[in-house]
Amino acid sequence: MDFYIYDTSLRDGAQSEDVQLSTPDKIKIALRLDNFGIQCIEGGWPGANPVDNEFFEEIKKYSLKNAKIAAFGSTHHANFKAEDDPTMKALILAGVPVITIFGKSSEKHALDALRVSPERNLELIHNSVAFLKKHTECVFFDAEHFFDGFKANKDYALHVLKNAHKAGANTLVLCDSNGGTLPSEVSEIMHICRQELPDAVFGIHAHNDCELAVANSLAALQAGASHVQGTMNGVGERCGNANLCSIIPIIEVKLGKKCLPENMLTQLTATSAYVYEVMNMKPFARQAFVGKSAFAHKGGIHVSAINRDSTLYEHIRPEQVGNSQRVLITELAGRSNIVSLARRFGFHLDKDEPVVKGLFHELKTKASLGYDYAAAEASMELLLLRKLARRGVRNFFTLKSLRVLETKDANGNPLAEATVAVEVEGVVEHTAATGQGPVNAMDIALRKALSSFYPKISELSLRDFKVRVLTMGQEKTNQKPDLFSPGNEECSVPHVGTASVVRVLIESSDAQGAWVTVGVSYDIIEASWQALADSVTYKLYRDEWRSHSKKNDE
């Protein structure tokens, strides 16, 4: 490998204020990172807390394919000898092949934080590294606050590195602990360090307080470092750490170097999503390389161009990192967006075809009313397929009547009751259900009505429900329009106070994946029903299409 990837998601990443990892969580992430091809995974600080202690015991039960586990700690306390220090003992007892310790490389930090003399600090670093080298195969030294310390006292910061190197540290990791260094400074300082210690191996550990952690890491690598530390998705304390989900593809694609096993880069997006899931964090849509929006195209000119050549508006092929291109349908869309989206579903259309022009007009109208098809791609797909009258999108059910009542039970708790009548293949089913809120009641009642016809409806799960009040311009008429009839774009709905138009987004899922549907109305129940009905229809459509495809393959 050209570069050594050291992941500290389980320790530095876990210091993020919105991350709480249990031992099973840490094991899951470690195994996924190992499978992805990360060379070193920092598990935590032995002796610091029960979770870290349990992790080091539990991870021994697994045979890792690619990664070595590292334990993290500090230099020994000034009041102890290295061999008597509790931190040193805990690091050794962790029983891992790599130990990483940090020491103060800033004279100011030695004086003010450790409250020891600069000379004593050098002794702590040398003695700690030398002692640990007797008990483990690999010791990394993290030079904490190195860049700030270097700028304040160059000679002292270099003495710190030389002491650690002389004691046997395998890699000297320069830390931008406060995240305030510029890439040009990182590059210049790294060159000086290499001149002073030409036979040393250097690494970089950058924080993101100036949004420069990735840039600083790359500057260090291009200036001669071969070891880079960071976290998946850039999680970490304050503004986070260097984002390995950006660093790794830049190394492999942009620099043409290797840091992963062969053909593993395509697993990057899935690995990123998995770590988000285990950490119980919402993925960042605009995250480079792996975000949902990283290769999403909205403007019609852009889409027209990528239909001819995707490289015109994409710096890499999204498939290289396991992501995919998305064409969004919004008020900014052109007919090229529709043609591109249709192609994704197997339809080869020309943007001058009447059906494309008609769909374009309909989408513009709905967008002006508040429909967000960029966020609700399942509703967009259904709209497109219904317009084209192809690929199995039929009326799985027809609503005959809907009534929702809001009451309170004997204890004063809100209680919603929904009564639904739907027609399926000429048969009318009439059901009622109570639920926690009107949407839950409608969902239960609709499922009851459809379950005998479509048993797989039980697999459907509603994961999220979002309501947004829309302000769509000044009222043009006092008449409330029919939002769901064509030709209503000349009137808008009163949006002042309780008369506002609302947009409802429902995220649903089954074992095959997740999807989002949308509804819009001045009536929140109506908007919710639209999104719910689309969600159920999309589930039934996908199941039927998969069934037909399987039969055709056989």
C-alpha positions, 0 to 999 in steps of 0.5 A: 500500500502507498498510504496507511489508513488509521481509523479512529472513529471508535475513539476520537469519533465517539467524542462527538457530542451526538455519538454514544457507542456501546460495545456491540456498536463498536464491534459492528463498526470495527468488523465492517471497517476491517472488511472494507480494508482499513489497515488500523482501527483504534478501539479506544482508551483501555482503562478509561471506561467499561465500554472500551475495556469490554471492546478490547476483550470482545474483539479478541474473539474475532479473526480480522482479515485486514486491520490491526487493532490499536489501543490509545493512551497518553505518556506516563504520568510525571509522578510515576516511572513508565513501568509503574504507570497505570496507563502504561499497564492498561495499554499493555494489558489490552493485548493489541498489536498497535499502541498509540500514545500522545504527548505534548509537542507544544512547550506551552502545553507542557508548562500550562497543561501538564505543569511540568518543565519542557525537559521533563516532558521530553523524558516522559515521551522518550520513556513511554515510547521506549517502555511500550516498544518492549511490550508490543510490535508497533508504537505510534506517537501522536505529537499533540498540538504539533503545528501550533507548538512548531509555530511557537517554538520550532526547536522544541517541537522538533526535539519532541519528535526526535526524542520519540523517534530515538525511543523507537516510535514506528510512526511520528504523527503530527497532530493539528489538534485545534484544527487551525492550521492552513494547508500551506503551513502543513506542507511547509512544516512537513518538509522541514520535519522530513529534512530533520528526520529523514529516516522517520515515518510520518503521519497526519492527524487533522481536526476540522475546525476550519473545514480544512482537515481533509485538505491538511491531510492531503497536504501532509501526504503530498509532502511526504507523510505516509500515514493518515488518521481520520474518522468515517464521515468525519465525526468527532469532537467540535467540528469533527476529524479528517473525513476518511470518506473523502481522503480515501477516494482522493488517494485512490482516484485523484492521486492514483495511489493505493490505500485499500485492497483491490476493488474495495473502493466501490464499498465506500458509500455502503460502509459510510451508510453503515457507520451512520446507521450504527452511530444512529446519525442522520447521513449528510446528503451533501457529503462529498463522494458518498452523500445522496446528493453528491451526484444529483443533478437538478438544473436542466442544462446540467442534465442535458449535458450529462445525458451526452457525457456524464463527465461534463458535470461529474468529477468521477464516475459515482460507481467508483465509490459505490454511489449513483447518479440521480436526476432530480425533478423540480421547478428548475427541471427541463425536459432533459431531466424527464428524458434522463429519468425515463431512461433510468426506468427503461424508457427511451424518449425524445424531449420533443415527444408530446408525452414529455412536453405534457409531463413537463407541464404537469410537473411544473404545475405541481411544483408551483403548488408545493410538490417536492419530487426531488425529496419524494422520488417514489411519487415521481416514479409513479407519476412518470410511469402512470403518464407513460401507462406502462410497466405495471403501475395500475390502480391497485385500489381506489378510494371510495370514502375516507373519514377521520375523527379526532377524540379523547379517551377516558383519560384525556389522551388524544385518540384518532379513528379512521374509516376507509372504504376502498375498491379492489378489483370490483370488491369494496372493502370497508374498514375502521381502525384507531391509532396514535394520530390520524396518519397512524389510524389511516395507515392501519385502516388501509392495511386492513382493507388491503391485506386479504388482496395483498398479503405482502402489505404487512411488510411495509413499515412507515419510518418517518413523517414530516410536515412543512408549512408552505408560503407560496406567494400572495393569495390570488383568489378567495376560492380554494382551488382543487389542487389535484386538477390540471390547469389550476396554476393560475390560483394559489392557496391562502397561506396565512396562519391556519389556512396555509398549504402543507407538504407531507413527506412519508418515508417507508421501507420494506426488506428491499429498501426505503422510499419517500412519497409526497402529498400537498394540500391546505388540508393536512389529512388530505396531504397525508392521505396522498403520501400514504396512498402513494407509499402503499401503491409503490410497495405493491407496484415494486412487489408485482414488478419483481414477481413478473421479472422473476417469472420472466427470468425463469 
